Amino acid sequence: MVQNKDKEYKKQVLLTKFSKCCEERRHYSGLIWQVPTIAIGVLAFLLSAYLEYSKTFCHKLFVASISLLFMFVTIIVLRKYRFFANARTQDLRTIQEEIKKLGIDVREIKWLTDEIICSKELYPNVPRDSLVRLSSYEVLLTALVLILIGMLVFFLFDLKILLCLLKN
């Protein structure tokens, strides 16, 4: 009797942990898309401020520095959110294993795209073309890094022209 209560209590604790981890993973996955979207809006504003309102070299340098720093921080934040989402995914796997050890028959949930694509018996109707296999996170991260590099080149080129004009 005591052992059954113990097992039931442990099961409830694991299910609560599982639910909480699912919520956190979903939260971090959402932030992975929300943060870059907001960042691109802020960068559009900063770029327009740079092009339209920054008339002196100091103003341009200030806006360029803020823009590059903001983009760099956005990339760091994106990587951290991905790290936390992956950590929660691992926690979910661990909790699933603990639930199985209790003798509860549960179907193992696949969390990552590659796992789902490779599990043809569990997910027979999931498309498996190359576009589905492409990691949207990696594409997003690459795009943000390219935007950062492009901004850096643009600002350096523009500031170099300004320096040449100031010398003349």
MARBA-3410 file (N, C-alpha, C, O; in Angstrom, 1 decimal):
168
0.8,-1.2,0.0,0.0,0.0,0.0,0.9,1.3,0.0,0.6,2.2,-0.8 ~ 1.9,1.3,0.9,2.8,2.4,1.0,3.6,2.6,-0.3,3.8,3.7,-0.8 ~ 4.0,1.4,-0.9,4.8,1.4,-2.1,3.9,2.0,-3.3,4.5,2.7,-4.1 ~ 2.7,1.7,-3.3,1.8,2.2,-4.4,1.6,3.7,-4.2,1.6,4.4,-5.2 ~ 1.5,4.2,-3.0,1.3,5.6,-2.8,2.6,6.3,-3.2,2.6,7.4,-3.8
3.7,5.7,-2.9,5.0,6.2,-3.2,5.2,6.3,-4.8,5.6,7.4,-5.3 ~ 4.8,5.3,-5.4,4.8,5.2,-6.9,3.9,6.3,-7.5,4.2,6.9,-8.5 ~ 2.7,6.4,-6.9,1.7,7.4,-7.4,2.2,8.8,-7.2,2.1,9.7,-8.1 ~ 2.8,9.0,-6.1,3.4,10.4,-5.8,4.5,10.7,-6.8,4.6,11.8,-7.3 ~ 5.4,9.7,-7.0,6.5,9.9,-7.9,6.0,10.2,-9.3,6.5,11.0,-10.0
5.0,9.5,-9.7,4.4,9.6,-11.0,3.8,11.1,-11.2,4.0,11.7,-12.2 ~ 3.1,11.5,-10.1,2.5,12.9,-10.2,3.6,14.0,-10.3,3.5,15.0,-11.0 ~ 4.7,13.7,-9.5,5.8,14.7,-9.5,6.5,14.7,-10.9,6.8,15.8,-11.5 ~ 6.7,13.5,-11.5,7.3,13.5,-12.8,6.4,14.1,-13.9,6.8,14.8,-14.8 ~ 5.1,13.9,-13.8,4.1,14.5,-14.7,4.1,16.0,-14.6,4.0,16.7,-15.6
4.2,16.5,-13.4,4.3,17.9,-13.1,5.5,18.5,-13.7,5.5,19.6,-14.3 ~ 6.7,17.8,-13.5,7.9,18.3,-14.0,7.9,18.3,-15.6,8.3,19.2,-16.2 ~ 7.3,17.2,-16.1,7.2,17.1,-17.6,6.3,18.3,-18.1,6.7,18.9,-19.1 ~ 5.2,18.6,-17.5,4.4,19.7,-17.9,5.1,21.0,-17.9,5.0,21.8,-18.8 ~ 5.8,21.2,-16.8,6.6,22.5,-16.6,7.7,22.6,-17.7,7.9,23.7,-18.2
8.4,21.5,-17.9,9.5,21.5,-18.9,8.9,21.8,-20.3,9.5,22.5,-21.1 ~ 7.7,21.2,-20.6,7.1,21.5,-21.9,6.7,23.0,-22.0,7.0,23.6,-23.1 ~ 6.2,23.6,-21.0,5.9,25.0,-21.0,7.1,25.8,-21.3,7.1,26.7,-22.1 ~ 8.2,25.5,-20.5,9.4,26.3,-20.7,10.0,26.1,-22.1,10.5,27.1,-22.7 ~ 10.0,24.9,-22.6,10.6,24.6,-23.9,9.8,25.4,-25.0,10.3,26.0,-25.9
8.4,25.4,-24.8,7.6,26.1,-25.8,7.9,27.7,-25.6,7.9,28.4,-26.6 ~ 8.1,28.1,-24.4,8.4,29.5,-24.2,9.7,29.9,-24.9,9.7,30.9,-25.6 ~ 10.7,29.1,-24.7,12.0,29.5,-25.3,11.9,29.3,-26.9,12.5,30.1,-27.6 ~ 11.2,28.4,-27.4,11.0,28.2,-28.8,10.3,29.4,-29.4,10.6,29.9,-30.5 ~ 9.3,30.0,-28.6,8.6,31.2,-29.1,9.6,32.4,-29.1,9.5,33.2,-30.0
10.4,32.5,-28.1,11.3,33.6,-28.0,12.3,33.6,-29.1,12.8,34.6,-29.5 ~ 12.7,32.4,-29.5,13.7,32.3,-30.6,13.2,33.0,-31.9,14.0,33.5,-32.6 ~ 11.9,33.0,-32.0,11.3,33.7,-33.2,10.9,35.2,-32.9,11.0,36.0,-33.8 ~ 10.5,35.4,-31.7,10.0,36.8,-31.4,11.2,37.8,-31.3,11.1,38.9,-31.8 ~ 12.3,37.4,-30.6,13.4,38.3,-30.4,14.0,38.8,-31.8,14.1,40.0,-31.9
14.3,37.9,-32.7,14.8,38.5,-34.0,13.8,39.3,-34.8,14.2,40.3,-35.4 ~ 12.5,39.0,-34.7,11.5,39.8,-35.3,11.5,41.2,-34.8,11.5,42.2,-35.5 ~ 11.5,41.3,-33.5,11.5,42.7,-32.8,12.8,43.3,-33.2,12.9,44.6,-33.4 ~ 13.9,42.6,-33.1,15.3,43.2,-33.4,15.3,43.7,-34.8,15.9,44.8,-35.0 ~ 14.8,43.1,-35.8,14.8,43.6,-37.1,14.0,44.9,-37.3,14.4,45.8,-38.0
12.9,45.0,-36.5,12.1,46.2,-36.5,12.9,47.4,-35.9,13.0,48.5,-36.4 ~ 13.6,47.1,-34.8,14.5,48.1,-34.1,15.6,48.5,-35.1,15.9,49.7,-35.2 ~ 16.2,47.5,-35.7,17.3,47.8,-36.6,16.8,48.6,-37.8,17.6,49.5,-38.3 ~ 15.6,48.4,-38.3,15.1,49.2,-39.4,15.0,50.7,-38.9,15.3,51.6,-39.7 ~ 14.5,50.9,-37.7,14.4,52.2,-37.2,15.8,52.8,-37.0,16.0,54.0,-37.4
16.8,52.1,-36.5,18.1,52.6,-36.4,18.8,52.9,-37.7,19.5,53.9,-37.8 ~ 18.5,52.1,-38.7,19.1,52.3,-40.0,18.5,53.6,-40.6,19.2,54.4,-41.2 ~ 17.1,53.8,-40.4,16.5,55.0,-41.0,17.1,56.2,-40.2,17.3,57.3,-40.8 ~ 17.3,56.1,-38.9,17.9,57.2,-38.1,19.3,57.5,-38.6,19.7,58.7,-38.7 ~ 20.0,56.4,-39.0,21.4,56.6,-39.5,21.4,57.3,-40.8,22.1,58.3,-41.1
20.5,56.9,-41.7,20.4,57.5,-43.1,19.8,58.9,-43.1,20.2,59.7,-43.9 ~ 18.8,59.1,-42.3,18.0,60.3,-42.5,18.4,61.4,-41.5,18.5,62.6,-41.8 ~ 18.6,61.1,-40.2,18.8,62.1,-39.2,20.2,62.3,-38.7,20.5,63.3,-38.0 ~ 21.1,61.4,-39.0,22.4,61.5,-38.5,23.2,62.3,-39.5,23.6,61.8,-40.6 ~ 23.5,63.6,-39.2,24.2,64.5,-40.2,25.6,64.6,-39.9,26.4,64.8,-40.9
26.1,64.5,-38.7,27.5,64.7,-38.4,28.1,63.3,-38.2,27.5,62.3,-38.1 ~ 29.4,63.3,-38.3,30.2,62.1,-38.1,30.0,61.5,-36.8,29.8,60.2,-36.7 ~ 29.9,62.3,-35.7,29.7,61.7,-34.4,28.3,61.1,-34.2,28.2,60.0,-33.6 ~ 27.3,61.7,-34.8,26.0,61.1,-34.8,26.0,59.7,-35.5,25.4,58.8,-35.0 ~ 26.6,59.7,-36.7,26.6,58.5,-37.5,27.3,57.4,-36.8,26.9,56.3,-36.7
28.5,57.8,-36.2,29.3,56.8,-35.5,28.5,56.2,-34.3,28.6,55.0,-34.0 ~ 27.8,57.1,-33.6,27.0,56.7,-32.4,25.9,55.7,-32.8,25.7,54.6,-32.3 ~ 25.1,56.1,-33.9,24.0,55.2,-34.3,24.6,53.9,-34.9,24.0,52.8,-34.7 ~ 25.7,54.0,-35.6,26.3,52.7,-36.2,26.7,51.8,-35.0,26.5,50.6,-35.1 ~ 27.3,52.4,-34.0,27.8,51.6,-32.9,26.7,50.9,-32.1,26.7,49.7,-31.8
25.6,51.7,-31.9,24.4,51.2,-31.2,23.8,50.0,-32.0,23.4,49.0,-31.5 ~ 23.7,50.2,-33.3,23.1,49.2,-34.2,23.9,47.9,-34.2,23.3,46.9,-34.1 ~ 25.2,48.0,-34.4,26.0,46.8,-34.4,26.0,46.1,-33.0,25.9,44.9,-33.0 ~ 26.1,46.9,-32.0,26.0,46.3,-30.6,24.7,45.6,-30.4,24.6,44.5,-29.9 ~ 23.6,46.2,-30.8,22.3,45.7,-30.6,22.2,44.4,-31.4,21.6,43.4,-30.9
22.7,44.3,-32.6,22.6,43.1,-33.5,23.4,42.0,-32.9,23.0,40.8,-32.9 ~ 24.6,42.3,-32.4,25.5,41.4,-31.7,24.8,40.8,-30.5,24.8,39.5,-30.3 ~ 24.2,41.6,-29.7,23.5,41.1,-28.5,22.3,40.2,-28.9,22.0,39.2,-28.2 ~ 21.6,40.6,-29.9,20.5,39.8,-30.4,20.9,38.4,-30.8,20.3,37.4,-30.4 ~ 22.1,38.3,-31.4,22.6,37.0,-31.8,23.0,36.2,-30.5,22.7,35.0,-30.5
23.6,36.8,-29.5,23.9,36.1,-28.3,22.6,35.6,-27.6,22.6,34.5,-27.1 ~ 21.6,36.5,-27.5,20.4,36.1,-26.9,19.7,35.0,-27.6,19.2,34.0,-27.0 ~ 19.7,35.0,-28.9,19.2,33.9,-29.7,19.8,32.6,-29.4,19.2,31.6,-29.2 ~ 21.2,32.6,-29.3,21.9,31.4,-29.0,21.6,30.9,-27.6,21.5,29.7,-27.4 ~ 21.4,31.8,-26.6,21.1,31.4,-25.3,19.7,30.8,-25.2,19.5,29.8,-24.5
18.7,31.4,-25.9,17.4,30.8,-25.9,17.4,29.4,-26.5,16.7,28.5,-26.1 ~ 18.2,29.2,-27.6,18.3,27.9,-28.2,18.9,26.9,-27.2,18.5,25.8,-27.1 ~ 20.0,27.4,-26.5,20.6,26.5,-25.5,19.6,26.1,-24.4,19.5,24.9,-24.1 ~ 18.8,27.0,-23.9,17.8,26.7,-22.9,16.7,25.8,-23.4,16.3,24.9,-22.7 ~ 16.3,26.0,-24.7,15.3,25.1,-25.3,15.9,23.7,-25.4,15.2,22.7,-25.2
17.1,23.6,-25.8,17.8,22.3,-25.9,17.9,21.6,-24.6,17.8,20.4,-24.4 ~ 18.2,22.4,-23.6,18.4,21.9,-22.2,17.0,21.3,-21.7,17.0,20.2,-21.1 ~ 16.0,22.0,-22.0,14.6,21.5,-21.6,14.3,20.3,-22.4,13.6,19.4,-21.9 ~ 14.7,20.2,-23.6,14.4,19.0,-24.4,15.1,17.8,-23.8,14.5,16.7,-23.7 ~ 16.3,18.0,-23.3,17.0,16.9,-22.7,16.4,16.5,-21.3,16.3,15.4,-21.0
15.9,17.6,-20.6,15.2,17.3,-19.4,13.9,16.5,-19.7,13.6,15.5,-18.9 ~ 13.2,16.8,-20.7,12.0,16.1,-21.1,12.3,14.6,-21.4,11.6,13.7,-21.0 ~ 13.4,14.4,-22.1,13.8,13.0,-22.4,14.1,12.2,-21.1,13.7,11.1,-21.0 ~ 14.8,12.9,-20.2,15.2,12.3,-18.9,13.9,11.9,-18.2,13.8,10.8,-17.6 ~ 12.9,12.8,-18.1,11.7,12.6,-17.4,10.9,11.4,-18.1,10.3,10.6,-17.4
10.9,11.4,-19.4,10.2,10.3,-20.1,10.9,8.9,-19.7,10.1,8.0,-19.5 ~ 12.2,8.9,-19.6,12.8,7.7,-19.2,12.5,7.3,-17.7,12.3,6.1,-17.4 ~ 12.4,8.3,-16.9,12.0,8.0,-15.5,10.6,7.5,-15.4,10.3,6.6,-14.6 ~ 9.7,8.0,-16.2,8.3,7.6,-16.2,8.3,6.1,-16.7,7.5,5.3,-16.1 ~ 9.1,5.8,-17.7,9.1,4.4,-18.2,9.6,3.4,-17.1,9.1,2.3,-17.0
10.6,3.9,-16.3,11.2,3.1,-15.3,10.1,2.7,-14.2,10.2,1.7,-13.5 ~ 9.1,3.6,-14.1,8.0,3.3,-13.1,7.1,2.2,-13.6,6.2,1.8,-12.9 ~ 7.3,1.8,-14.9,6.5,0.7,-15.4,5.2,1.3,-16.1,4.3,0.5,-16.5 ~ 5.2,2.6,-16.4,4.1,3.2,-17.1,4.4,3.1,-18.6,5.4,3.6,-19.0 ~ 3.4,2.5,-19.3,3.6,2.4,-20.7,3.3,3.7,-21.4,2.1,4.0,-21.6
4.3,4.4,-21.9,4.1,5.7,-22.6,4.8,5.6,-23.9,5.9,5.0,-24.0 ~ 4.3,6.3,-24.9,5.0,6.4,-26.2,6.0,7.5,-26.0,5.7,8.6,-25.6 ~ 7.2,7.2,-26.5,8.3,8.2,-26.4,8.0,9.3,-27.4,7.7,9.1,-28.6 ~ 8.1,10.5,-26.9,7.8,11.7,-27.8,9.1,12.1,-28.4,10.1,12.3,-27.7 ~ 9.1,12.4,-29.7,10.3,12.9,-30.4,10.2,14.4,-30.4,9.1,14.9,-30.7
11.3,15.1,-30.1,11.2,16.5,-29.9,11.9,17.3,-31.1,11.5,18.4,-31.3 ~ 12.8,16.7,-31.7,13.6,17.4,-32.7,13.1,17.0,-34.1,12.7,15.8,-34.3 ~ 13.3,17.9,-35.1,12.9,17.6,-36.5,13.5,16.3,-37.0,12.9,15.5,-37.6 ~ 14.8,16.2,-36.8,15.6,15.0,-37.3,15.0,13.7,-36.7,14.9,12.7,-37.4 ~ 14.7,13.8,-35.4,14.2,12.6,-34.8,12.8,12.2,-35.4,12.5,11.0,-35.6
12.0,13.2,-35.7,10.7,12.9,-36.2,10.8,12.4,-37.7,10.1,11.5,-38.0 ~ 11.7,13.0,-38.4,11.9,12.6,-39.8,12.4,11.1,-39.9,12.0,10.3,-40.7 ~ 13.3,10.8,-39.0,13.9,9.4,-39.0,12.9,8.4,-38.4,13.1,7.2,-38.7 ~ 11.9,8.8,-37.7,11.0,7.8,-37.1,9.8,7.6,-38.0,8.7,8.1,-37.8 ~ 10.0,6.8,-39.1,9.0,6.6,-40.1,7.8,5.8,-39.5,6.7,5.9,-40.0
8.1,4.9,-38.6,7.0,4.1,-38.0,6.1,4.9,-37.1,4.9,4.6,-37.0 ~ 6.7,5.9,-36.4,5.9,6.7,-35.5,5.1,7.8,-36.2,4.0,8.2,-35.8 ~ 5.8,8.3,-37.2,5.2,9.5,-38.0,5.2,9.2,-39.5,6.0,9.7,-40.2 ~ 4.4,8.3,-39.9,4.4,7.8,-41.3,4.0,8.9,-42.3,4.4,8.9,-43.5 ~ 3.2,9.9,-41.9,2.7,10.9,-42.8,3.4,12.2,-42.8,3.0,13.2,-43.4
4.5,12.3,-42.1,5.3,13.5,-42.0,6.2,13.6,-43.3,6.9,12.7,-43.7 ~ 6.1,14.8,-44.0,6.9,14.9,-45.2,8.4,14.9,-44.9,8.8,15.4,-43.8 ~ 9.2,14.3,-45.7,10.6,14.2,-45.5,11.5,14.8,-46.6,12.6,14.3,-46.8 ~ 11.0,15.9,-47.2,11.8,16.5,-48.2,12.9,17.3,-47.6,13.0,17.6,-46.4 ~ 13.8,17.8,-48.5,15.0,18.6,-48.0,14.6,19.9,-47.4,15.3,20.4,-46.5
13.5,20.5,-47.8,13.1,21.8,-47.1,12.7,21.5,-45.7,12.9,22.4,-44.8 ~ 12.0,20.4,-45.4,11.6,20.1,-44.1,12.8,19.8,-43.2,12.9,20.1,-42.0 ~ 13.8,19.2,-43.8,15.0,18.8,-43.1,15.9,20.0,-42.7,16.7,20.0,-41.8 ~ 15.7,21.1,-43.4,16.5,22.3,-43.2,16.2,22.9,-41.8,15.0,23.0,-41.5 ~ 17.2,23.2,-41.1,17.0,23.8,-39.7,16.7,25.2,-39.8,17.5,26.1,-40.2
15.4,25.6,-39.5,15.0,27.0,-39.6,15.8,27.9,-38.6,16.1,29.0,-38.9 ~ 16.2,27.3,-37.5,17.0,28.0,-36.5,18.4,28.4,-37.1,18.8,29.5,-37.0 ~ 19.0,27.4,-37.8,20.3,27.7,-38.4,20.2,28.7,-39.5,21.1,29.6,-39.7 ~ 19.1,28.7,-40.3,18.9,29.7,-41.4,18.7,31.0,-40.7,19.3,32.0,-41.2 ~ 17.9,31.1,-39.7,17.7,32.4,-39.0,19.0,32.9,-38.4,19.3,34.1,-38.6
19.7,32.1,-37.7,21.0,32.5,-37.2,22.0,33.0,-38.2,22.6,34.0,-38.1 ~ 22.1,32.3,-39.3,22.9,32.7,-40.4,22.5,34.0,-41.0,23.3,34.8,-41.3 ~ 21.2,34.2,-41.2,20.7,35.5,-41.7,21.0,36.6,-40.8,21.4,37.7,-41.2 ~ 20.9,36.4,-39.5,21.3,37.5,-38.5,22.8,37.8,-38.6,23.2,39.0,-38.5 ~ 23.6,36.8,-38.7,25.0,37.0,-38.8,25.4,37.7,-40.1,26.2,38.6,-40.1
24.7,37.4,-41.2,25.0,38.0,-42.4,24.5,39.5,-42.4,25.1,40.4,-42.9 ~ 23.4,39.7,-41.7,22.9,41.1,-41.5,23.9,41.9,-40.7,24.2,43.1,-41.1 ~ 24.5,41.3,-39.7,25.5,42.0,-38.8,26.7,42.3,-39.7,27.2,43.4,-39.6 ~ 27.2,41.4,-40.5,28.3,41.6,-41.3,28.0,42.7,-42.4,28.9,43.5,-42.6 ~ 26.9,42.6,-43.0,26.5,43.6,-44.0,26.4,45.0,-43.4,26.8,45.9,-44.0
25.8,45.1,-42.2,25.8,46.4,-41.5,27.2,46.9,-41.2,27.4,48.1,-41.4 ~ 28.0,46.0,-40.7,29.4,46.4,-40.4,30.1,47.0,-41.7,30.7,48.0,-41.6 ~ 30.0,46.2,-42.8,30.6,46.7,-44.0,30.0,48.0,-44.5,30.7,48.9,-44.9 ~ 28.7,48.1,-44.4,28.0,49.3,-44.8,28.4,50.5,-44.0,28.8,51.6,-44.5 ~ 28.4,50.3,-42.7,28.8,51.4,-41.8,30.3,51.8,-42.0,30.6,53.0,-42.0
31.2,50.8,-42.1,32.6,51.2,-42.3,32.8,51.9,-43.6,33.6,52.9,-43.7 ~ 32.1,51.4,-44.7,32.2,52.1,-46.0,31.7,53.5,-45.9,32.3,54.4,-46.4 ~ 30.5,53.7,-45.3,29.9,55.0,-45.2,30.8,56.0,-44.3,31.0,57.1,-44.7 ~ 31.3,55.5,-43.2,32.1,56.3,-42.3,33.4,56.6,-43.0,34.0,57.7,-42.7 ~ 33.9,55.7,-43.8,35.2,56.0,-44.5,35.0,57.1,-45.5,35.8,58.0,-45.6
33.9,57.1,-46.2,33.5,58.2,-47.1,33.4,59.5,-46.3,33.9,60.5,-46.8 ~ 32.7,59.5,-45.2,32.6,60.7,-44.4,34.0,61.2,-43.9,34.2,62.4,-44.0 ~ 34.8,60.3,-43.5,36.2,60.8,-43.1,36.9,61.4,-44.3,37.6,62.4,-44.1 ~ 36.8,60.8,-45.5,37.4,61.4,-46.6,36.9,62.8,-46.9,37.6,63.7,-47.3 ~ 35.5,63.0,-46.8,34.9,64.2,-47.0,35.3,65.3,-46.0,35.5,66.5,-46.3
35.5,64.8,-44.7,35.9,65.7,-43.7,37.3,66.2,-43.9,37.7,67.3,-43.5 ~ 38.2,65.4,-44.4,39.6,65.8,-44.7,39.7,66.8,-45.8,40.5,67.7,-45.7 ~ 38.8,66.8,-46.8,38.8,67.7,-47.9,38.1,68.9,-47.5,38.0,69.9,-48.3
END
